[in-house]
């Protein structure tokens, strides 16, 4: 039986009518019932009095013979499984034995002829990285809604084909993969995610029955949607499942508290994989209490600072936070220390925490021009190693300051890309087709109402004494057609709900103004066609021509209004997600490569591809977004 041909999925059409309906239904169900049917409560025993322990198969600080592991390479990737081209291209880079980056001016780029050179012989003008022994997926492994079939088509197949293309199938079988779910993984109640990534039975050996599934030839060893990995050099990597709203279940809190207080040595260094970059969303998607609260509690649990009892809880250092959710690269810093910029690396001060967002695994690109440094008063002190800074007013609060350092793509390039947003009709052809159908129905209905009144469109509008008389005539046709009025009312409600304005009154005002733009645009075009285009050459066909021309013009006008609305909104830091999802940009993708040595130094290499080739094939011109980032113990 011949193999089934590989389906190379295009970038997800977020504004395709069928996708809008499907995603809306799944999101609605997940939002309403997600907290009532939380699967984390099923596989986490909330009433077990025994403290959680580290799964022995999650201990990467030791080698098979029990000796200390000298070093380990890890890759972090987030927001995969959108289109074939970017997902496959990034997966190819992940599968390669080595990635070498040569300094060319101020940039570090790959040299295809050097990829097989021994790293020990490299001069100071290059850096060498090795394929990861552990791949960590940081959420949203598939778009737009999770299902077994979508995981297979958009994640498993491109990763498997990438391994085959790079000749790495056997080598990757010695690697492991872990994943935390994002909101898109939760849209089916986490069913597909659990079946794929958490198929290993608790206590089962990975190489035996019930030992987990392979994803791109890598073995998944986790049994829950969250995990703890022990690394060399007194480092730990913790992956957290924050569900849809940032909610942390009691069983998960107990798990990380037990790991922090029973398993971690005092003063351990923590790499935290969070669900979303809460620090950069403050004042962008909500206030600090709404956006930052759950993350603040989480960092207190994993570092021991959430405990205030007299038992002298163990304290740990949260040095590095990794997250996806935003499909761009952004490095933020918190702390008073100054980073040391050298010729080949940037060293982060020991009293400073590094926040890295890089959701470049294959999803559409997000803008960066809306990002800025954030500072706000908070009622809890930051965990170590950051020193709390008291506020000038209330002594019970501290100042949390997150300084933006590097973004990719640059803010200037992001603004240039945003100029394509008004071309909404071109970028989203199925939405344009939907607007054609809508214009066809509305124009046909108005023409039918006119016929019922003994009038003939467009003749009645063309022979009106003035434009104002034609407007009044069209208005009375509209109000005498109840479905048209109800459609306008529904449109106001829908666009008010869609509005990203913070204040309720402004949301209604924005929704009303947005609706007026559509109503005025439609009837202005209707009147222009009726009065400005001579359709009387074919008297019998003039109503039909009127309806068709109005519908064709509306198919361009309506998406253009939407495009300008999104573009203007993105310029004032609103609707940035909706604006760039309409572009479906497949370029500017990548991942983070981490090296942990036995001495406790972590080096992070932010890898990117500026241009993803067609079908993800051919040469991949990778680069480092910035110098390697070093965190010393």
N, C-alpha and C positions, 0 to 999 in steps of 0.2 A: 504494500500500500504506500503510495507516494506521500512524502511529508507535506503537511499543510503549509502553504506559502506564508512567509512572515508578513504580518500586517504592520507597516510602518506608519504609526499614528501621527497625524499632524498636531500642531499646537492646538490646545483645547479652545473651542469657540465659545467664550463666556457669554456672548450676546446672541448666539444662535437660539431661535425660539424654542426648539426642543430641549436644549441644554438649560435655558432659563427655567422652563417648567420643571424639568427633572431635578435640577439642583435646588430650586425653591421648595419643592415638596420634601426632599431629603433633609434639607437644612431645617425646615419647619418642624418635621418630626423629631429630628435630633435635638433641637432646641427645647421643644416642649417636653419630650419624654426622656432626654438624656440623663437628667439627674435622678429620675425615678427608676431607670433601668441601668444603673451604673455597674458594668461588668467587673470593675475593679473590686467591688464588694463581694463578688462571688469567688474570685480566686485568691483573695487575701483574707485570711482568717482573722477577723477583727478582735475576737475574744480569746485568742491563744495567748496565755500568760508567758509562754517561753519567749525570750528575746530572739529576734531574727539574727541569723548568722550568715556569714559570707558563703555563698555557694563555692565549693572548692574549685569548680571549673571556671570560676570568674576571677581567680587569683593569677594575675599575669606578672607578679613580682618574682615568681620562682620558675625555674626550668623543670623539665621532666624528671631530672635526676635529683631535684630538691635543692639545688644550689640557687643562689641569687641570680636573677636574670640581669645581665649587664645593661641592657637598653631595650626599648621597644618602639616601633613605629605604629602610629595610628592615623587613620584618615577620618575626617568628619565631613559629612555631606548632608544637606537638607533640601527639602522642596524638590523632589525628583518626580519622575513619572508624569510629565505633562506631554511634551512632544517627543517624537522619536529622535530627531536630529540632536538636540542638546543633551538629552539623557544618555544616548548612545555614545556621544563624543566624550562626555565627562567619565562615563564608565570605562571607556578605552584608556583614558589617562590613569584611572585608578588601578587598572589591571597591569600596567607596565611595570617591569622589574625595577627600573630606575627612572627618575626624572632629574635631568641636569639643567641648571639655570646659569647662564653666562651673563656677566655684567656688560651691557652695551650702553654706554653713557650713564644715565641715571636709572636705567631699567634692567631687570633681570629676565632674560628670555631663554627658551630652550634652544639648543643647537642639535638638530636631528642627527648630525654625524657624531655626536659625543655621547649618545645615550648608553653605549655599551662600555664606556671607559671606566676603569677601576677608580672608585671614589677616593682611594688612598693616595692617588697620584695627582689629584686635582690641585691646581694653583689657587691662590687667594682670589682670583677673578671669577670664580665659579662656586656654586654650592651644589651638593649632590643629595638627593633624597631617595629613599628606597620604598618599595611597595609596602603597604601597611600589613601588619599581622592581624590587626583588628580594624574593622570598618564600623563606624558609628553613624547611624542615620538619625538625623535630628528632627524628624517630623514631616508630615505631609508627603508621604511616599508615593501618593497617587492623586490625580485630579480628575474630575472635580469631586466626585463622591466615591467612596471606597466600595469595591465589590471584588469577588474573586477573579472575575473576568478582567476587570480593569487593572488589577495588580499584575495579572499575567501579561496583558498586552502592553502596558505602559511602564512596567518596572522589571519583571522577571525576564522577559524575552530580550529587551535591549541590553540588560546586564549580562545575560548568558551569551548573546551574540558578540558583545564587546570582548568578553574573555576568550572566545574562540578566535576572533580577529587578531588578538594580541598573542595568541598561542599560550595562554596562561591558565588553561583549565586545571591541569594537574597541580600547578603551584598554588592556585587559589583554594584548592581543597584543604590546604593546611591553614587557611585563614578563617577567622570568625567574623560574624556580623551581629550587631545589636541595633535596636531601633526603639525610639520613643514615638508615640503617636502624636500627630498634630490634629487640628480641628477637622481636616478633610478625612483623616483616617477614622475619625469618630462618627462620621455621618451615617454609618450603617450600624451604630451601636458597638463598634470595635470588633465585630464578629470576624471580618476578613483579616484584620490585623492580627488577632489572636491566633487564627488558624495558620497564618503564614509565619509570623515571627516568634510566637510563643507556643509552638507545637511540642517542645521538649517537655517530657513529664518530669515533675519534681523528683530529684534523686536519681534519675536515669543517667547513665553514662552517655556522653554525646555520640560515641561510636557504636552504641547498641540500639536495640529496639526502643522507639520512643525518644530517640536522642536529638530530635529537632530536624528542621528542614534546611535545605540548601537554597541560598538565594544568590544567584550569579556564581555558583560553585562554592561560595563561602557558607560555613555552617552557623546557623542561629542556635545559641545555647541558652537563651533566656526563657524563663517560664512565666514571666509577668510582663506587663507593659512598662515596667520600670526596673532598674537594675543598679548594681554597684560593682565596679571593677577595681581591683587592687593592682597598682602599677609599681614599677621600680622606683627607687629613690624617695619612698614615703609619700607618693602621690596616689590619689584616688580619683576615679572618674565616676560621677553619679549621673544617671539619666532619669529624668522625672516625667511623669505623665500628669499633665495639668488639665485633662479633659477638654471641654469646649469653652468653659468660662474661667479657667484658671483654678478651678476647685481641686483641692487635694483631699483625697479620702483619708479616713482615720487610719486604715491599715497601712497605707503608704507612708503617712507621717510616722507611725510607729516603726516601720521598717527602717527608714533613714535615721531616725533617732537612735535605734538600737545599733545600727552600723556605726554611727558617729561616736556613741558612748561605750560600745563593747568591742568593736573590731578595730577602729582606727587608733593608732598610737597618738598620744598627746602631741598636738602641734602639727598634725598631718596637713598636707597641702591638697586642696580640692579643686578639681575641674568639674564644673557643674554644667550639664546640658539641660537648658531650660526650654520651655515651649515657645516663648516669644520674647522679643526684646522690650520688656516692660519699661525700662529706663528711657528708651527713645520714643515710646508711645505717649508718655506723660505730656500733657498740653497739646498732643496731636490727635489722640483718639479719646481723651477723657482726662479728668484731673487725677492727681497722685493717689488719692484714697481709692478711687475706682480701679485704676490701672495697676498700681504698684503694690497694693496690699498683700495679695497672695504670694507674690514673689518675695516680698520682704520677710514674710513668715517662713518661707521655704529656706532662704539663706540663713535664717536664725536656727532652723532645725539642723541643717547639715553642718553648721559650724559650732553648735552647742550653745550659742548665745541666746537662744529662745528659752533655755532653762535658767531659772532664777532661784532655784532652791539652794539649800545649804550643803549639798553633797559634793560641791566642787566639781561640777561637770567638766568634761574634757572640752577644750577649746581648739578649734582648727582654723586654718587660714584658707579663705576662699580667694584663690589667686586668679583664676581664669573662668569666665562664663562664656559658653558657646550657645548659639541659638540660630534658628532659621526663622521661618514665618515671613520675614521681609526678604524679598528676592533680590538682594543687593549685598555688597560688602560694606560694613561700617565698623570701625574700631573706636570705642569709647574708653575713657580712663576715669577712674575714681581714686582720689587720694592726692596728697600734697607733694609726693615725690616727683622728681623730674626724670623723664626717660633719657637714656644715654644713646645718642645716635652715632653709630660707628660706620666704618666703610662697608662692612658686610652684615651688620645686624643692628637691631634696636633693642636695647636692654631695658626692661621695665623695672623701676625702682621696687625694692622689697616691700615698701609700705603702700604700694599702689596696686589696684585691681584692674585687670584688663577685661573688657567686654568685646567679644567678637560676634558679629552677625554676618552670616554668609549663607544665604538661601539660594545658592546658584547651581543646584543639582540638576536642573532641567526645566524648571517652571518659567513662566513669562517673567520679564524683567520688571522690577519696581523702581521708581525714581529715587533720587538721593537729594534733590534740591530742597525738599521739605524738611530735611534733617537739620538739627542744630543742637548745640550744647543745652543741657537741661539742669536746672537747679531748683530745689524746693525744700521746704521745711518738713521734717518727718519726726514722728514720735519715738522711733526706735533708732539706736545708734547703728552704724554700719558694722558688719562683722569684721574680724581681723582679716588682713593686716592693716586696713584703713583706719586712721585715727579720727575719732569723732570731732566734728567742728561745731561748737555751740553757736546757737543763733543769738543775735543781739537782743531779741525780745524775750520770748518764753524760754526759761531755763530747762523746761521739760522736753524741748525739741532740739533736734540737731539739723544741720544743713547737709543734704545729700546733693552732690554736684557731679554730674556726668559730662565730661568734656569730650566733644567730638574731635577726633584726630585725623582719620583717613576715611574716605568713602570711595567706592567704585561702583559704577562709573562716576566720574567727577560731576559736581553739581552743574557745571556749565554744559557738559555733554548731556546730562539729564534734561536740562531745559530745552536743548535743541531737539531731543527726542520727543519732548512733549508737544512740539509744534505740529506733529503728525496727528495728534488727538482729534482736532477738528475734522480730519478726513475720515470720520467715523463710517460714512457710507461705503467708502472704498475698503476700509479695514475689516468691515463686518458685513459681507454681502448677504448673509441669510437674514440679518436684521433689516437690511435694506429691502429684501424681498417681502418681509413681514409688513413693513410700512407701505409697500406698494399695495398689498392686499387690503390693508386698513383704509388707505386712500380710495381704493376702488369701491369698497363697501359704503363709505361715507358719501362719496360723490354720487354713487348710484342711488342711495337712499334719498338724498336731497332732490335729485332729479325725479324720483318717483313721487315724492311728496308734492312737488310742483305740478306733476301731471294730474294728481288727485284734485288739485285746486283749479284745474283747467288752464294752467300756465305751461309754457314750453321753454325749458332751459336748453341752450343758453339764450334763446331769442328774447325772453322776458328781461333778462339782465342786460343784454346789449342795447335794447331799445329804451331802457330806463332813462329818464330825463337827465339825470346826473349820477355821478359815482355815489354820492351820498344816498340817493334814492335806491340805487342798486344794493348798497350796503344794508339799508333798512329792509328791503325786500328779502335779502338773503337771511337777515337776522330773524325775521318772522317765520321764514321757512324752518329755521333751526329750532325755535322754541315750540313750533307746532309738531315737531318730531321728537317724541319723548325719549327715544333711545339715544339720540344725539346729546340731549341734555344730561341724561344719566351717565353717558360716557364721559362728559366733561367733569361731572362731579366725581366720578371714580378716578379720573386722571389727577384731579387735585389731591385726593386722598393718597393715591399711590406715590405721587411725586413729593408730597409732604413727608411721607414715611421714608422715601429714598433720600431726602435731603440730609446733608451732613452737618447742618448748622447745629450749634450746641443748645441754644435757647429755643424754647417751644414756640414763642411768638415768631422768631426769625425762621424757624422751620416752616411754619404755615405761610409766612410771607414769601419764602423762597419757593415753596411748592406752588403757590398761587401765581407767582411771576413766571415760573417755568411753564405752567399750564397755559398761561396767557400767550407765551411765545409760540406754543404749538397752535393754539386757536387762531391767533392773528395770522400766523404764517399760512395756515391752511386756507383760510377764507380770503386772504390777500391773493394767494395764488389762484384760487377758484375764480375770483372776480377778474383777475388779469386774463385768464384763459377765456372766460365767457365774454369779456368786453374787448380784449386786445387782440385776440386771434380770430381771424375770419373763418368761421366754420359754416357759413351759409352757402358755400359752394356745393355742399352735399346736405340739403335740408333734412332729408330723412335720417341721415347718419350723424347729424350734429350732436344730439344728446350722447350718443355712444362715444364719439370722438372727445367730447367734453370730459366724460368720465375717465377715459383712458389717459388723456393728457394730464388731467389733474392727478390721477394716481401715479403716473410716471414721475411727475415733478415732485410730488409728496414723498416718493421713495428716496429722493435726494435731500429734500428740505428737512424732514423730520430727523434723520440721523445727523445732519449737520448741526441742527439746533442742540441735539444731545452732545455732540462732540465739542461744541463751543462751551456749553454748560460745564462739562467735565474739565476742559482745559482751563477755563477761568477759575473754577474751584481749586484745581491743583496748584494754581499760582498763589493761592492764599492758604495752602496747606490743608485743603479739604479734598475728599474724593480722589486722593492720590492712587489708591488701590484700583478703583473703578476706572480711572482714566488710563492707566497703563495696562490693565488687563485687556482693554479694547485693542491695544497695539499688538499683543502677543509676540513680543520681541524674543527671539530665540538666542540672541548673542549675549555676550558678557556673562559667561557661566564659569563655574569652578568649584573648588572645595578647599578645606584646610587640611594640611598634613602636619602631624605633630611627632616630634621625637622626644622621648623621655629617657635620660641616661641614669645610671645607677647613682651618680652624684647628686641627682635631684634637679638638674637643669632641664627645663622644657623649652624646646624651640618650635615655633609655629611658622609654617610656610603657607601663606595665603596664595593659592594657585588660581589662575584665571585663564580663560580663552576669550580674546576680544571678538573674534569672528568664528562662529560655528559653521563648518563647511556643510554643503548640501548633503543630506542624509547622514551627516556625522562622519563621513568617510574622507580619505585622503590624509594629508599631513595636518596635524594639530599643533598650531603655534601657541604653546602655553607660555605663561609668564608669571612672575611674582608680582602681586599688586603693590607690595612694599617690601622693604628689607625683612629678612627673617626676624621674628619677634622672640626674644629670649626672656624667660622668667627663671631667675636663680633662686634656690631655696633660702 
